[in-house]
Amino acid sequence: MSVTDGKILPNAFQSESAAQALELACKTLQIEADAILALKNRLASPAGESFARAVSSLLACNGRVVVSGIGKSGHIARKIASTMASTGTPALFVHAAEALHGDLGMITKNDALIAISNSGEAAELLSIVPIVKRMGATLIAITGNDASSLAQLADIHLNAGVEQEACPMNLAPTASTTVTLALGDALAVALLDARGFGKEDFARSHPAGALGRRLLTYVKDVMRTGDAVPAVPADVPLTTALLEISKKGMAMTAVVDEAFRPIGVFTDGDLRRLLENARDITKLSISEVMHANPRTVEPEQLAVEAVELMEQFRINQVLVTDETGKLTGALHIHDLTRAKVI
């Protein structure tokens, strides 16, 4: 391998080591995939009873699910707690070492503690377990060793053991952390399903995300109202309607009856088609050229439903009417884009 001033040249790596790196990458993924498959088969066996008991226990928990670990297991524990919290199971992460210096006060008798240690012998976890047990909290252990101290102390033990790590030296936590993370995801999904947690619930816990905007934004939140809504009576000349279109900047106008119910719509596209047919627009009334029975939505509908309507009928605007059919607003596709609904 070529070296200059102690630095490996990129072209040297590409020519001499790329194949080796790719081979090692594929081997790593295969080892981790095999480890997850082994976990799947374990859960499908009588050993899966422990998993079912863990789910039942967590569902019955009147407090929160506290997930704890140290080192790499601590990082996995933090992610599992985060996944549970965002999918309907109140959960938090407590660092095992910090628990020994005050954070143990975050755990109550009504909580359930998921303690994670591949060896099952992490000293920090073993130091807090007796205290947690005495206060009456449920202890669920995830380890790679059924005979470990942590497994023996637990009310429920989940075996996340692997035959080998992906690390060539079989030392760095790799396959074991992947399997533990997958097991935590399996717990979170099982709990999600048992709680009937749906898209709307997920959106409420992710209000800043794309799904949150799609499921929590209503037509009334983004529609134009009042004087911003273009509308003309059915008996006005087309030229008057064109002035309304230009003034309101929505590239269309609603045509309304005496009760302000929309009976038609006229758009910029309709105007272009009239001009292509060489018609004298100064002699036309809006009622002669409008599209009758315009597409409408209601203020209480989700904004994403308005998007679906626009996509279905290939339109860029939609009128908003109340329960009596009265025009109360209008939506342009740009309004939905600005609100990040699409």
Salt bridges, closest charged atoms under 4 A:
ASP111 OD2 - ARG64 NH2 3.73
ASP146 OD1 - HIS157 ND1 2.95
ASP155 OD1 - LYS133 NZ 3.11
ASP185 OD1 - LYS79 NZ 2.87
ASP201 OD1 - ARG204 NH2 2.75
GLU244 OE2 - LYS248 NZ 2.70
ASP257 OD2 - ARG261 NH2 3.28
ASP270 OD1 - ARG273 NH2 2.85
ASP270 OD1 - HIS291 NE2 2.78
ASP280 OD2 - LYS283 NZ 3.99
GLU300 OE1 - LYS220 NZ 3.20
ASP335 OD2 - ARG224 NE 3.03
ASP335 OD1 - ARG338 NH2 2.57
